[in-house]
Amino acid sequence: MQRVNQPISTAETSGLMLSNHQIRNEKNKYDLARLRQEMALVDGHKKGARLPLGIDSLDQALAGGLALGRVHLLSGAMQAHGAVSGFTIALLAVLQHHARQQAETTSPAGAGDNGLIVWCPASQRGGNGMLYGHGLAAAGLDPARLLIVDTPSPSRRLAALDDILRTEGVAAVVMEYDGVQKSADYWMRLARRAQLAAEENGATAFLLGAPIGGSGFETAWQIKPAADLDIWSNPNGLQHNIWDLSLQRARGG
């Protein structure tokens, strides 16, 4: 038996090296594109759907409306009044109405199914200030589409935020963080993870609690109750829902 040792030609070798080089280049391009996409998402440069709030000054400051599929920080004195929760409910009612209109346009048969709203309340509030179905309905929010998840530990609650945002069928998540004390780096990392999860599933998140120094959220609000100046001229004696809003940060706005 005769063994022939024939070396691979230079052309074949260079062709093999070129093929590997092309594979590496394609992988690098993919990694770079994904990195740019994630950076654009975190930095707020990626355009997405916006929800007009119907208030010209706010919609102008928000570049057309509240960004959907993003994470928003709503802060205030949670224990002193219900302004933060009330404003959140108003936003959710507008969001739910918008989703219903979109569903009617695309698929009239499924217009009633506009996604669940998951609300994770603070453990410290107990029976004071709990969500009430008839009150939510009066505010324009469908309580049948609301799922309340009661978790005593705020740290475990926050750790589950991105998993809830990735859950199929969830349209919005409200997460109360009990005024838990965390570092600015913690809030920035949480915001980044939650932003990516929200963008992936199209769900919108609202974090509620005492003011924090964290950054990375799509918008940051300070909310206080405001006096109803028309209460005495109202023949029914009913007080309107009025808030003193301070939009502190808004990406792209």
Secondary structure, 3 states (H helix, E strand, C coil): CCCCCCCCCHHHHHHHHHHHHHHHHHHHHHHHHHHHHHHHHHHCCCCCCEECCCCHHHHHHCCCCEECCCEEEEECCCCCCCHHHHHHHHHHHHHHHHHHHHHHHHCHHHCCCCCEEEEECCHHHCCCCCCCHHHHHHCCCCHHHEEECCCCCHHHHHHCHHHHHCCCCEEEEEEECCCCCCCHHHHHHHHHHHHHHHHHHCCEEEEEECCCCCCCCCEEEEEEECCCCCCCCCCCCCCCCCEEEEEEEECCC
